[in-house]
Amino acid sequence: MPPKAAKTPKPAKNTQQTRRIMRALEAQHPGADTELHYTSPYELLVATILSAQCTDERVNQVTPALFKRYPDARALARATTAELEPQIQSTGFFRMKSKALIGMAQAVVERHGGQIPASMEALTALPGVGRKTANVVLGHALGVPGLPVDRHVLRVANRIGIARSDEPVIVEQQLTSALPPDEWTRASDTLILHGRRICKPRPLCDKCAVRDDCEYYRKVVARAPATRTGRRSQGKDTPRSHGSHGGPRKRQTSPTDRAQRRKRRGEDN
């Protein structure tokens, strides 16, 4: 359960509405689950650490050979960064990830006898393990209710109105307060899939099962002016603004943007 924050904002949707919306999303994405491949809590923990700023597909291409060479925390704890870095280079940020993985494995061996701990406190005390990663492992591999909040969950939950905050821990608190614990992990997986397939940064609102309940659709997309084809503009966080004569306004630039343009033209030299 996430720590309670004082005076957290109230979501637009109440508990009953949130549960109804989640049922509709789960029907649209049946069987939602993590797309990372694993056979043990250790493997899922490693895969989740590697997935930072990387696609699950890429991680799944890397982990089979990695798990064959380092089948458990004890084997990984004996690795060196020089050995590990080339094996995970394609996942990005490989130097930082290699240090985190080895540090995590050494801590698991020293503090927990080589077994992945089944508590939020113990997991987040490991190098490279934040709250989102801990919730992934708890909910999927250890049978402990957890609701991971990643960028997809943040975007989708705020757009629909079942959460209201840019802070992952607050969104986690709001969602877990509205849903039964045995639904937390599935809810996260469902929101993640919806964010990847439908509610992208440029959303496919015409394919969304909860469009009529969505605050973003109602306040932004449905109010956007029609395009030349007669379809409403979708996929922009704000509708296009127009001048008094109906033409598009000149794009506004910040002082930083203008300074960078002058520098490129040689005006600052």
KAKATA-V406794 format. One record per helix or strand. SS is the DSSP state (alpha for helix, beta for strand). FROM is the first residue (numbers start at 1). TO is the last residue. If there is no record, write none. Layout:
[[SS | FROM | TO] [SS | FROM | TO]]
//
This chain:
[[alpha | 15 | 28] [alpha | 41 | 50] [alpha | 56 | 69] [alpha | 73 | 77] [alpha | 81 | 91] [alpha | 94 | 112] [alpha | 120 | 124] [alpha | 131 | 141] [alpha | 151 | 160] [alpha | 168 | 178] [alpha | 181 | 197] [alpha | 205 | 207] [alpha | 211 | 213] [alpha | 215 | 221] [beta | 226 | 226] [beta | 232 | 232] [beta | 242 | 242] [beta | 248 | 248] [alpha | 255 | 264]]
//
